[in-house]
Amino acid sequence: MEKLVMIKEQLALSERNYTDRNGQPQVFASVGFVLTDGIDTFYAEVNNSG
């Protein structure tokens, strides 16, 4: 099912440090969005998938 939504708010870039499976330090970066379809409001996140 597809739904047309609008961005109500774009949140700041968020970066979180973590250690990957190989023990290497990595940074997880993402941007959050508050979206609405006119009835419901919900959160979505876009991240780097490097």
All heavy atoms as atom14 arrays in JSON, in Angstrom:
{
  "sequence": "MEKLVMIKEQLALSERNYTDRNGQPQVFASVGFVLTDGIDTFYAEVNNSG",
  "atom14_mask": [
    [1, 1, 1, 1, 1, 1, 1, 1, 0, 0, 0, 0, 0, 0],
    [1, 1, 1, 1, 1, 1, 1, 1, 1, 0, 0, 0, 0, 0],
    [1, 1, 1, 1, 1, 1, 1, 1, 1, 0, 0, 0, 0, 0],
    [1, 1, 1, 1, 1, 1, 1, 1, 0, 0, 0, 0, 0, 0],
    [1, 1, 1, 1, 1, 1, 1, 0, 0, 0, 0, 0, 0, 0],
    [1, 1, 1, 1, 1, 1, 1, 1, 0, 0, 0, 0, 0, 0],
    [1, 1, 1, 1, 1, 1, 1, 1, 0, 0, 0, 0, 0, 0],
    [1, 1, 1, 1, 1, 1, 1, 1, 1, 0, 0, 0, 0, 0],
    [1, 1, 1, 1, 1, 1, 1, 1, 1, 0, 0, 0, 0, 0],
    [1, 1, 1, 1, 1, 1, 1, 1, 1, 0, 0, 0, 0, 0],
    [1, 1, 1, 1, 1, 1, 1, 1, 0, 0, 0, 0, 0, 0],
    [1, 1, 1, 1, 1, 0, 0, 0, 0, 0, 0, 0, 0, 0],
    [1, 1, 1, 1, 1, 1, 1, 1, 0, 0, 0, 0, 0, 0],
    [1, 1, 1, 1, 1, 1, 0, 0, 0, 0, 0, 0, 0, 0],
    [1, 1, 1, 1, 1, 1, 1, 1, 1, 0, 0, 0, 0, 0],
    [1, 1, 1, 1, 1, 1, 1, 1, 1, 1, 1, 0, 0, 0],
    [1, 1, 1, 1, 1, 1, 1, 1, 0, 0, 0, 0, 0, 0],
    [1, 1, 1, 1, 1, 1, 1, 1, 1, 1, 1, 1, 0, 0],
    [1, 1, 1, 1, 1, 1, 1, 0, 0, 0, 0, 0, 0, 0],
    [1, 1, 1, 1, 1, 1, 1, 1, 0, 0, 0, 0, 0, 0],
    [1, 1, 1, 1, 1, 1, 1, 1, 1, 1, 1, 0, 0, 0],
    [1, 1, 1, 1, 1, 1, 1, 1, 0, 0, 0, 0, 0, 0],
    [1, 1, 1, 1, 0, 0, 0, 0, 0, 0, 0, 0, 0, 0],
    [1, 1, 1, 1, 1, 1, 1, 1, 1, 0, 0, 0, 0, 0],
    [1, 1, 1, 1, 1, 1, 1, 0, 0, 0, 0, 0, 0, 0],
    [1, 1, 1, 1, 1, 1, 1, 1, 1, 0, 0, 0, 0, 0],
    [1, 1, 1, 1, 1, 1, 1, 0, 0, 0, 0, 0, 0, 0],
    [1, 1, 1, 1, 1, 1, 1, 1, 1, 1, 1, 0, 0, 0],
    [1, 1, 1, 1, 1, 0, 0, 0, 0, 0, 0, 0, 0, 0],
    [1, 1, 1, 1, 1, 1, 0, 0, 0, 0, 0, 0, 0, 0],
    [1, 1, 1, 1, 1, 1, 1, 0, 0, 0, 0, 0, 0, 0],
    [1, 1, 1, 1, 0, 0, 0, 0, 0, 0, 0, 0, 0, 0],
    [1, 1, 1, 1, 1, 1, 1, 1, 1, 1, 1, 0, 0, 0],
    [1, 1, 1, 1, 1, 1, 1, 0, 0, 0, 0, 0, 0, 0],
    [1, 1, 1, 1, 1, 1, 1, 1, 0, 0, 0, 0, 0, 0],
    [1, 1, 1, 1, 1, 1, 1, 0, 0, 0, 0, 0, 0, 0],
    [1, 1, 1, 1, 1, 1, 1, 1, 0, 0, 0, 0, 0, 0],
    [1, 1, 1, 1, 0, 0, 0, 0, 0, 0, 0, 0, 0, 0],
    [1, 1, 1, 1, 1, 1, 1, 1, 0, 0, 0, 0, 0, 0],
    [1, 1, 1, 1, 1, 1, 1, 1, 0, 0, 0, 0, 0, 0],
    [1, 1, 1, 1, 1, 1, 1, 0, 0, 0, 0, 0, 0, 0],
    [1, 1, 1, 1, 1, 1, 1, 1, 1, 1, 1, 0, 0, 0],
    [1, 1, 1, 1, 1, 1, 1, 1, 1, 1, 1, 1, 0, 0],
    [1, 1, 1, 1, 1, 0, 0, 0, 0, 0, 0, 0, 0, 0],
    [1, 1, 1, 1, 1, 1, 1, 1, 1, 0, 0, 0, 0, 0],
    [1, 1, 1, 1, 1, 1, 1, 0, 0, 0, 0, 0, 0, 0],
    [1, 1, 1, 1, 1, 1, 1, 1, 0, 0, 0, 0, 0, 0],
    [1, 1, 1, 1, 1, 1, 1, 1, 0, 0, 0, 0, 0, 0],
    [1, 1, 1, 1, 1, 1, 0, 0, 0, 0, 0, 0, 0, 0],
    [1, 1, 1, 1, 0, 0, 0, 0, 0, 0, 0, 0, 0, 0]
  ],
  "atom14_positions": [
    [[0.84, -1.18, 0.0], [0.0, 0.0, 0.0], [0.89, 1.24, 0.0], [1.84, 1.33, 0.76], [-0.88, -0.01, 1.24], [-1.76, 1.18, 1.36], [-2.92, 0.95, 2.71], [-2.6, 2.41, 3.62], [0.0, 0.0, 0.0], [0.0, 0.0, 0.0], [0.0, 0.0, 0.0], [0.0, 0.0, 0.0], [0.0, 0.0, 0.0], [0.0, 0.0, 0.0]],
    [[0.58, 2.17, -0.85], [1.32, 3.43, -0.9], [0.48, 4.53, -0.28], [-0.74, 4.49, -0.32], [1.64, 3.79, -2.35], [2.6, 2.82, -3.0], [2.94, 3.22, -4.4], [2.75, 4.41, -4.77], [3.38, 2.36, -5.15], [0.0, 0.0, 0.0], [0.0, 0.0, 0.0], [0.0, 0.0, 0.0], [0.0, 0.0, 0.0], [0.0, 0.0, 0.0]],
    [[1.17, 5.49, 0.31], [0.48, 6.58, 0.97], [1.24, 7.87, 0.7], [2.46, 7.9, 0.79], [0.45, 6.31, 2.47], [-0.55, 7.12, 3.23], [-0.59, 6.68, 4.67], [-1.86, 5.94, 4.91], [-2.2, 5.82, 6.32], [0.0, 0.0, 0.0], [0.0, 0.0, 0.0], [0.0, 0.0, 0.0], [0.0, 0.0, 0.0], [0.0, 0.0, 0.0]],
    [[0.53, 8.91, 0.32], [1.14, 10.21, 0.11], [1.26, 10.9, 1.46], [0.29, 11.01, 2.2], [0.27, 11.06, -0.83], [0.8, 12.45, -1.15], [2.13, 12.37, -1.87], [-0.21, 13.21, -1.99], [0.0, 0.0, 0.0], [0.0, 0.0, 0.0], [0.0, 0.0, 0.0], [0.0, 0.0, 0.0], [0.0, 0.0, 0.0], [0.0, 0.0, 0.0]],
    [[2.47, 11.32, 1.8], [2.71, 11.97, 3.08], [3.45, 13.28, 2.87], [4.06, 13.5, 1.83], [3.53, 11.06, 4.04], [2.76, 9.8, 4.34], [4.89, 10.75, 3.5], [0.0, 0.0, 0.0], [0.0, 0.0, 0.0], [0.0, 0.0, 0.0], [0.0, 0.0, 0.0], [0.0, 0.0, 0.0], [0.0, 0.0, 0.0], [0.0, 0.0, 0.0]],
    [[3.39, 14.13, 3.89], [4.11, 15.4, 3.87], [5.06, 15.43, 5.06], [4.78, 14.85, 6.1], [3.14, 16.58, 4.0], [2.21, 16.71, 2.83], [1.12, 18.17, 2.95], [0.33, 17.93, 4.51], [0.0, 0.0, 0.0], [0.0, 0.0, 0.0], [0.0, 0.0, 0.0], [0.0, 0.0, 0.0], [0.0, 0.0, 0.0], [0.0, 0.0, 0.0]],
    [[6.19, 16.09, 4.86], [7.15, 16.26, 5.96], [6.68, 17.42, 6.81], [6.53, 18.54, 6.33], [8.57, 16.53, 5.42], [9.05, 15.36, 4.57], [9.53, 16.83, 6.57], [10.34, 15.62, 3.84], [0.0, 0.0, 0.0], [0.0, 0.0, 0.0], [0.0, 0.0, 0.0], [0.0, 0.0, 0.0], [0.0, 0.0, 0.0], [0.0, 0.0, 0.0]],
    [[6.43, 17.15, 8.09], [6.06, 18.21, 9.04], [7.3, 18.83, 9.64], [7.33, 20.02, 9.91], [5.2, 17.64, 10.18], [3.8, 17.29, 9.78], [3.0, 16.79, 10.95], [2.72, 17.9, 11.93], [1.77, 17.5, 12.99], [0.0, 0.0, 0.0], [0.0, 0.0, 0.0], [0.0, 0.0, 0.0], [0.0, 0.0, 0.0], [0.0, 0.0, 0.0]],
    [[8.32, 17.99, 9.89], [9.53, 18.47, 10.55], [10.7, 17.59, 10.16], [10.57, 16.38, 10.09], [9.32, 18.42, 12.06], [10.47, 18.95, 12.87], [10.2, 18.89, 14.36], [9.1, 18.49, 14.77], [11.12, 19.25, 15.12], [0.0, 0.0, 0.0], [0.0, 0.0, 0.0], [0.0, 0.0, 0.0], [0.0, 0.0, 0.0], [0.0, 0.0, 0.0]],
    [[11.85, 18.22, 9.89], [13.1, 17.49, 9.68], [13.97, 17.73, 10.89], [14.21, 18.87, 11.28], [13.82, 17.97, 8.42], [15.13, 17.24, 8.21], [15.85, 17.68, 6.95], [15.25, 18.26, 6.05], [17.13, 17.42, 6.89], [0.0, 0.0, 0.0], [0.0, 0.0, 0.0], [0.0, 0.0, 0.0], [0.0, 0.0, 0.0], [0.0, 0.0, 0.0]],
    [[14.43, 16.66, 11.49], [15.26, 16.75, 12.68], [16.73, 16.85, 12.3], [17.11, 16.58, 11.16], [15.0, 15.55, 13.58], [13.52, 15.34, 13.94], [13.34, 14.04, 14.7], [12.99, 16.51, 14.73], [0.0, 0.0, 0.0], [0.0, 0.0, 0.0], [0.0, 0.0, 0.0], [0.0, 0.0, 0.0], [0.0, 0.0, 0.0], [0.0, 0.0, 0.0]],
    [[17.56, 17.21, 13.25], [18.99, 17.39, 12.99], [19.68, 16.05, 12.73], [19.2, 14.99, 13.16], [19.65, 18.07, 14.18], [0.0, 0.0, 0.0], [0.0, 0.0, 0.0], [0.0, 0.0, 0.0], [0.0, 0.0, 0.0], [0.0, 0.0, 0.0], [0.0, 0.0, 0.0], [0.0, 0.0, 0.0], [0.0, 0.0, 0.0], [0.0, 0.0, 0.0]],
    [[20.8, 16.11, 12.04], [21.63, 14.94, 11.82], [22.07, 14.38, 13.17], [22.52, 15.12, 14.04], [22.86, 15.31, 10.99], [23.87, 14.19, 10.76], [23.28, 13.09, 9.89], [25.13, 14.75, 10.13], [0.0, 0.0, 0.0], [0.0, 0.0, 0.0], [0.0, 0.0, 0.0], [0.0, 0.0, 0.0], [0.0, 0.0, 0.0], [0.0, 0.0, 0.0]],
    [[21.92, 13.09, 13.34], [22.3, 12.42, 14.57], [23.4, 11.41, 14.26], [23.28, 10.64, 13.3], [21.08, 11.7, 15.16], [21.46, 10.9, 16.25], [0.0, 0.0, 0.0], [0.0, 0.0, 0.0], [0.0, 0.0, 0.0], [0.0, 0.0, 0.0], [0.0, 0.0, 0.0], [0.0, 0.0, 0.0], [0.0, 0.0, 0.0], [0.0, 0.0, 0.0]],
    [[24.48, 11.44, 15.02], [25.57, 10.49, 14.84], [25.79, 9.72, 16.12], [25.85, 10.3, 17.2], [26.85, 11.2, 14.42], [26.75, 11.84, 13.05], [28.04, 12.49, 12.6], [28.89, 12.81, 13.46], [28.21, 12.68, 11.39], [0.0, 0.0, 0.0], [0.0, 0.0, 0.0], [0.0, 0.0, 0.0], [0.0, 0.0, 0.0], [0.0, 0.0, 0.0]],
    [[25.88, 8.38, 16.0], [26.11, 7.53, 17.16], [27.28, 6.61, 16.87], [27.35, 6.01, 15.79], [24.86, 6.7, 17.46], [23.65, 7.56, 17.79], [22.42, 6.74, 18.13], [21.82, 6.01, 17.04], [20.97, 6.5, 16.14], [20.63, 7.78, 16.2], [20.46, 5.75, 15.21], [0.0, 0.0, 0.0], [0.0, 0.0, 0.0], [0.0, 0.0, 0.0]],
    [[28.19, 6.5, 17.81], [29.33, 5.62, 17.67], [28.94, 4.2, 18.07], [28.13, 4.0, 18.98], [30.48, 6.09, 18.55], [30.99, 7.44, 18.12], [31.09, 7.73, 16.95], [31.31, 8.27, 19.09], [0.0, 0.0, 0.0], [0.0, 0.0, 0.0], [0.0, 0.0, 0.0], [0.0, 0.0, 0.0], [0.0, 0.0, 0.0], [0.0, 0.0, 0.0]],
    [[29.5, 3.22, 17.38], [29.3, 1.82, 17.73], [30.5, 1.01, 17.27], [31.35, 1.5, 16.52], [28.0, 1.27, 17.13], [28.04, 1.06, 15.63], [28.28, -0.21, 15.1], [27.82, 2.11, 14.74], [28.31, -0.41, 13.73], [27.86, 1.92, 13.38], [28.09, 0.65, 12.87], [28.13, 0.47, 11.53], [0.0, 0.0, 0.0], [0.0, 0.0, 0.0]],
    [[30.58, -0.21, 17.71], [31.65, -1.12, 17.3], [31.05, -2.2, 16.43], [30.08, -2.86, 16.83], [32.33, -1.75, 18.53], [32.81, -0.69, 19.37], [33.5, -2.62, 18.12], [0.0, 0.0, 0.0], [0.0, 0.0, 0.0], [0.0, 0.0, 0.0], [0.0, 0.0, 0.0], [0.0, 0.0, 0.0], [0.0, 0.0, 0.0], [0.0, 0.0, 0.0]],
    [[31.6, -2.39, 15.22], [31.04, -3.39, 14.31], [31.44, -4.8, 14.72], [32.14, -5.0, 15.72], [31.41, -3.07, 12.86], [32.88, -3.26, 12.53], [33.63, -3.85, 13.34], [33.3, -2.8, 11.44], [0.0, 0.0, 0.0], [0.0, 0.0, 0.0], [0.0, 0.0, 0.0], [0.0, 0.0, 0.0], [0.0, 0.0, 0.0], [0.0, 0.0, 0.0]],
    [[31.01, -5.78, 13.97], [31.26, -7.2, 14.3], [32.73, -7.56, 14.3], [33.13, -8.53, 14.92], [30.53, -8.09, 13.31], [29.04, -8.0, 13.42], [28.38, -8.89, 12.41], [26.93, -8.69, 12.43], [26.13, -9.06, 11.48], [26.59, -9.66, 10.4], [24.84, -8.85, 11.58], [0.0, 0.0, 0.0], [0.0, 0.0, 0.0], [0.0, 0.0, 0.0]],
    [[33.53, -6.77, 13.57], [34.96, -7.04, 13.51], [35.74, -6.28, 14.58], [36.96, -6.28, 14.58], [35.5, -6.67, 12.13], [34.89, -7.5, 11.03], [34.68, -8.69, 11.2], [34.56, -6.87, 9.92], [0.0, 0.0, 0.0], [0.0, 0.0, 0.0], [0.0, 0.0, 0.0], [0.0, 0.0, 0.0], [0.0, 0.0, 0.0], [0.0, 0.0, 0.0]],
    [[35.02, -5.58, 15.47], [35.67, -4.83, 16.53], [36.16, -3.45, 16.12], [36.86, -2.79, 16.88], [0.0, 0.0, 0.0], [0.0, 0.0, 0.0], [0.0, 0.0, 0.0], [0.0, 0.0, 0.0], [0.0, 0.0, 0.0], [0.0, 0.0, 0.0], [0.0, 0.0, 0.0], [0.0, 0.0, 0.0], [0.0, 0.0, 0.0], [0.0, 0.0, 0.0]],
    [[35.77, -3.0, 14.92], [36.2, -1.7, 14.42], [35.19, -0.62, 14.82], [33.98, -0.82, 14.72], [36.32, -1.72, 12.89], [37.33, -2.72, 12.38], [38.74, -2.39, 12.85], [39.18, -1.26, 12.79], [39.43, -3.41, 13.35], [0.0, 0.0, 0.0], [0.0, 0.0, 0.0], [0.0, 0.0, 0.0], [0.0, 0.0, 0.0], [0.0, 0.0, 0.0]],
    [[35.68, 0.54, 15.27], [34.75, 1.63, 15.6], [34.11, 2.2, 14.33], [34.77, 2.35, 13.3], [35.63, 2.67, 16.29], [37.02, 2.36, 15.83], [37.07, 0.9, 15.53], [0.0, 0.0, 0.0], [0.0, 0.0, 0.0], [0.0, 0.0, 0.0], [0.0, 0.0, 0.0], [0.0, 0.0, 0.0], [0.0, 0.0, 0.0], [0.0, 0.0, 0.0]],
    [[32.83, 2.46, 14.38], [32.07, 2.99, 13.26], [31.17, 4.11, 13.76], [30.94, 4.26, 14.96], [31.2, 1.91, 12.62], [31.97, 0.72, 12.09], [32.8, 1.04, 10.87], [32.44, 1.92, 10.07], [33.9, 0.35, 10.7], [0.0, 0.0, 0.0], [0.0, 0.0, 0.0], [0.0, 0.0, 0.0], [0.0, 0.0, 0.0], [0.0, 0.0, 0.0]],
    [[30.63, 4.89, 12.82], [29.69, 5.95, 13.15], [28.4, 5.69, 12.36], [28.44, 5.49, 11.15], [30.25, 7.35, 12.79], [29.21, 8.43, 13.04], [31.52, 7.63, 13.56], [0.0, 0.0, 0.0], [0.0, 0.0, 0.0], [0.0, 0.0, 0.0], [0.0, 0.0, 0.0], [0.0, 0.0, 0.0], [0.0, 0.0, 0.0], [0.0, 0.0, 0.0]],
    [[27.28, 5.67, 13.07], [25.96, 5.52, 12.46], [25.34, 6.91, 12.39], [25.14, 7.56, 13.42], [25.09, 4.59, 13.32], [23.7, 4.39, 12.79], [23.46, 3.42, 11.83], [22.65, 5.15, 13.24], [22.18, 3.22, 11.34], [21.37, 4.97, 12.75], [21.13, 4.0, 11.8], [0.0, 0.0, 0.0], [0.0, 0.0, 0.0], [0.0, 0.0, 0.0]],
    [[25.09, 7.41, 11.19], [24.53, 8.74, 11.01], [23.13, 8.63, 10.43], [22.89, 7.82, 9.52], [25.41, 9.58, 10.09], [0.0, 0.0, 0.0], [0.0, 0.0, 0.0], [0.0, 0.0, 0.0], [0.0, 0.0, 0.0], [0.0, 0.0, 0.0], [0.0, 0.0, 0.0], [0.0, 0.0, 0.0], [0.0, 0.0, 0.0], [0.0, 0.0, 0.0]],
    [[22.2, 9.42, 10.95], [20.83, 9.38, 10.45], [20.15, 10.74, 10.62], [20.55, 11.56, 11.43], [20.02, 8.31, 11.18], [19.89, 8.62, 12.54], [0.0, 0.0, 0.0], [0.0, 0.0, 0.0], [0.0, 0.0, 0.0], [0.0, 0.0, 0.0], [0.0, 0.0, 0.0], [0.0, 0.0, 0.0], [0.0, 0.0, 0.0], [0.0, 0.0, 0.0]],
    [[19.1, 10.92, 9.84], [18.27, 12.11, 9.93], [16.84, 11.63, 10.15], [16.37, 10.72, 9.46], [18.34, 12.96, 8.64], [17.37, 14.12, 8.7], [19.74, 13.45, 8.41], [0.0, 0.0, 0.0], [0.0, 0.0, 0.0], [0.0, 0.0, 0.0], [0.0, 0.0, 0.0], [0.0, 0.0, 0.0], [0.0, 0.0, 0.0], [0.0, 0.0, 0.0]],
    [[16.15, 12.22, 11.12], [14.78, 11.85, 11.41], [13.8, 12.83, 10.79], [14.12, 14.01, 10.58], [0.0, 0.0, 0.0], [0.0, 0.0, 0.0], [0.0, 0.0, 0.0], [0.0, 0.0, 0.0], [0.0, 0.0, 0.0], [0.0, 0.0, 0.0], [0.0, 0.0, 0.0], [0.0, 0.0, 0.0], [0.0, 0.0, 0.0], [0.0, 0.0, 0.0]],
    [[12.61, 12.33, 10.48], [11.55, 13.14, 9.91], [10.24, 12.83, 10.63], [9.96, 11.68, 10.94], [11.34, 12.82, 8.42], [12.51, 13.18, 7.56], [13.51, 12.26, 7.29], [12.61, 14.44, 7.0], [14.59, 12.59, 6.49], [13.68, 14.79, 6.2], [14.68, 13.86, 5.95], [0.0, 0.0, 0.0], [0.0, 0.0, 0.0], [0.0, 0.0, 0.0]],
    [[9.46, 13.86, 10.88], [8.1, 13.69, 11.36], [7.21, 13.87, 10.13], [7.26, 14.9, 9.47], [7.74, 14.71, 12.46], [6.3, 14.52, 12.91], [8.7, 14.57, 13.63], [0.0, 0.0, 0.0], [0.0, 0.0, 0.0], [0.0, 0.0, 0.0], [0.0, 0.0, 0.0], [0.0, 0.0, 0.0], [0.0, 0.0, 0.0], [0.0, 0.0, 0.0]],
    [[6.43, 12.84, 9.81], [5.61, 12.83, 8.61], [4.13, 12.79, 8.97], [3.76, 12.32, 10.04], [5.95, 11.59, 7.76], [7.42, 11.39, 7.41], [7.61, 10.04, 6.73], [7.93, 12.51, 6.54], [0.0, 0.0, 0.0], [0.0, 0.0, 0.0], [0.0, 0.0, 0.0], [0.0, 0.0, 0.0], [0.0, 0.0, 0.0], [0.0, 0.0, 0.0]],
    [[3.29, 13.25, 8.04], [1.84, 13.16, 8.24], [1.15, 12.88, 6.91], [1.63, 13.3, 5.86], [1.26, 14.43, 8.87], [-0.13, 14.23, 9.13], [1.43, 15.64, 7.97], [0.0, 0.0, 0.0], [0.0, 0.0, 0.0], [0.0, 0.0, 0.0], [0.0, 0.0, 0.0], [0.0, 0.0, 0.0], [0.0, 0.0, 0.0], [0.0, 0.0, 0.0]],
    [[0.02, 12.17, 7.0], [-0.82, 11.96, 5.83], [-2.11, 12.78, 5.96], [-3.05, 12.59, 5.21], [-1.13, 10.48, 5.63], [-1.94, 9.87, 6.76], [-2.27, 10.59, 7.72], [-2.24, 8.67, 6.67], [0.0, 0.0, 0.0], [0.0, 0.0, 0.0], [0.0, 0.0, 0.0], [0.0, 0.0, 0.0], [0.0, 0.0, 0.0], [0.0, 0.0, 0.0]],
    [[-2.13, 13.67, 6.94], [-3.31, 14.48, 7.19], [-4.18, 13.94, 8.31], [-5.0, 14.63, 8.87], [0.0, 0.0, 0.0], [0.0, 0.0, 0.0], [0.0, 0.0, 0.0], [0.0, 0.0, 0.0], [0.0, 0.0, 0.0], [0.0, 0.0, 0.0], [0.0, 0.0, 0.0], [0.0, 0.0, 0.0], [0.0, 0.0, 0.0], [0.0, 0.0, 0.0]],
    [[-3.99, 12.66, 8.63], [-4.73, 12.02, 9.72], [-3.75, 11.54, 10.78], [-3.84, 11.93, 11.93], [-5.57, 10.84, 9.19], [-6.59, 11.33, 8.18], [-6.24, 10.1, 10.35], [-7.31, 10.24, 7.43], [0.0, 0.0, 0.0], [0.0, 0.0, 0.0], [0.0, 0.0, 0.0], [0.0, 0.0, 0.0], [0.0, 0.0, 0.0], [0.0, 0.0, 0.0]],
    [[-2.84, 10.69, 10.37], [-1.83, 10.15, 11.28], [-0.52, 10.9, 11.15], [-0.18, 11.41, 10.09], [-1.58, 8.66, 10.98], [-2.8, 7.8, 11.21], [-3.48, 8.02, 12.24], [-3.08, 6.93, 10.38], [0.0, 0.0, 0.0], [0.0, 0.0, 0.0], [0.0, 0.0, 0.0], [0.0, 0.0, 0.0], [0.0, 0.0, 0.0], [0.0, 0.0, 0.0]],
    [[0.24, 10.95, 12.24], [1.58, 11.52, 12.25], [2.53, 10.43, 12.72], [2.23, 9.71, 13.66], [1.64, 12.72, 13.22], [0.72, 13.71, 12.76], [3.03, 13.33, 13.25], [0.0, 0.0, 0.0], [0.0, 0.0, 0.0], [0.0, 0.0, 0.0], [0.0, 0.0, 0.0], [0.0, 0.0, 0.0], [0.0, 0.0, 0.0], [0.0, 0.0, 0.0]],
    [[3.65, 10.29, 12.03], [4.58, 9.23, 12.38], [6.02, 9.66, 12.11], [6.27, 10.67, 11.48], [4.24, 7.91, 11.68], [4.0, 8.06, 10.2], [4.99, 7.81, 9.29], [2.76, 8.44, 9.71], [4.79, 7.93, 7.94], [2.53, 8.57, 8.36], [3.54, 8.31, 7.47], [0.0, 0.0, 0.0], [0.0, 0.0, 0.0], [0.0, 0.0, 0.0]],
    [[6.96, 8.86, 12.61], [8.39, 9.15, 12.53], [9.04, 8.23, 11.5], [8.71, 7.05, 11.4], [9.01, 8.91, 13.92], [10.52, 9.06, 13.95], [11.1, 10.32, 14.0], [11.35, 7.95, 13.93], [12.47, 10.46, 14.03], [12.72, 8.09, 13.95], [13.28, 9.35, 14.01], [14.63, 9.49, 14.03], [0.0, 0.0, 0.0], [0.0, 0.0, 0.0]],
    [[9.98, 8.79, 10.76], [10.77, 8.0, 9.81], [12.22, 8.42, 9.96], [12.53, 9.53, 10.37], [10.31, 8.24, 8.37], [0.0, 0.0, 0.0], [0.0, 0.0, 0.0], [0.0, 0.0, 0.0], [0.0, 0.0, 0.0], [0.0, 0.0, 0.0], [0.0, 0.0, 0.0], [0.0, 0.0, 0.0], [0.0, 0.0, 0.0], [0.0, 0.0, 0.0]],
    [[13.11, 7.5, 9.65], [14.54, 7.77, 9.78], [15.25, 7.32, 8.52], [14.98, 6.25, 7.99], [15.08, 7.0, 10.99], [16.52, 7.28, 11.31], [16.95, 6.59, 12.58], [16.67, 5.39, 12.75], [17.57, 7.26, 13.42], [0.0, 0.0, 0.0], [0.0, 0.0, 0.0], [0.0, 0.0, 0.0], [0.0, 0.0, 0.0], [0.0, 0.0, 0.0]],
    [[16.16, 8.17, 8.03], [17.0, 7.85, 6.88], [18.43, 7.78, 7.4], [18.89, 8.67, 8.12], [16.89, 8.94, 5.79], [17.81, 8.64, 4.63], [15.45, 9.08, 5.33], [0.0, 0.0, 0.0], [0.0, 0.0, 0.0], [0.0, 0.0, 0.0], [0.0, 0.0, 0.0], [0.0, 0.0, 0.0], [0.0, 0.0, 0.0], [0.0, 0.0, 0.0]],
    [[19.14, 6.68, 7.06], [20.49, 6.54, 7.58], [21.46, 6.16, 6.47], [21.06, 5.8, 5.37], [20.52, 5.5, 8.7], [20.13, 4.12, 8.24], [20.72, 3.58, 7.33], [19.12, 3.56, 8.85], [0.0, 0.0, 0.0], [0.0, 0.0, 0.0], [0.0, 0.0, 0.0], [0.0, 0.0, 0.0], [0.0, 0.0, 0.0], [0.0, 0.0, 0.0]],
    [[22.74, 6.28, 6.83], [23.77, 5.85, 5.89], [23.85, 4.33, 5.95], [23.72, 3.73, 7.0], [25.11, 6.48, 6.22], [25.68, 6.02, 7.56], [24.94, 5.61, 8.44], [26.96, 6.08, 7.71], [0.0, 0.0, 0.0], [0.0, 0.0, 0.0], [0.0, 0.0, 0.0], [0.0, 0.0, 0.0], [0.0, 0.0, 0.0], [0.0, 0.0, 0.0]],
    [[24.0, 3.69, 4.82], [24.09, 2.23, 4.83], [25.41, 1.8, 4.21], [25.45, 0.92, 3.37], [22.89, 1.64, 4.06], [22.86, 2.14, 2.74], [0.0, 0.0, 0.0], [0.0, 0.0, 0.0], [0.0, 0.0, 0.0], [0.0, 0.0, 0.0], [0.0, 0.0, 0.0], [0.0, 0.0, 0.0], [0.0, 0.0, 0.0], [0.0, 0.0, 0.0]],
    [[26.46, 2.49, 4.62], [27.79, 2.22, 4.08], [28.31, 0.98, 4.6], [29.05, 0.2, 4.29], [0.0, 0.0, 0.0], [0.0, 0.0, 0.0], [0.0, 0.0, 0.0], [0.0, 0.0, 0.0], [0.0, 0.0, 0.0], [0.0, 0.0, 0.0], [0.0, 0.0, 0.0], [0.0, 0.0, 0.0], [0.0, 0.0, 0.0], [0.0, 0.0, 0.0]]
  ]
}
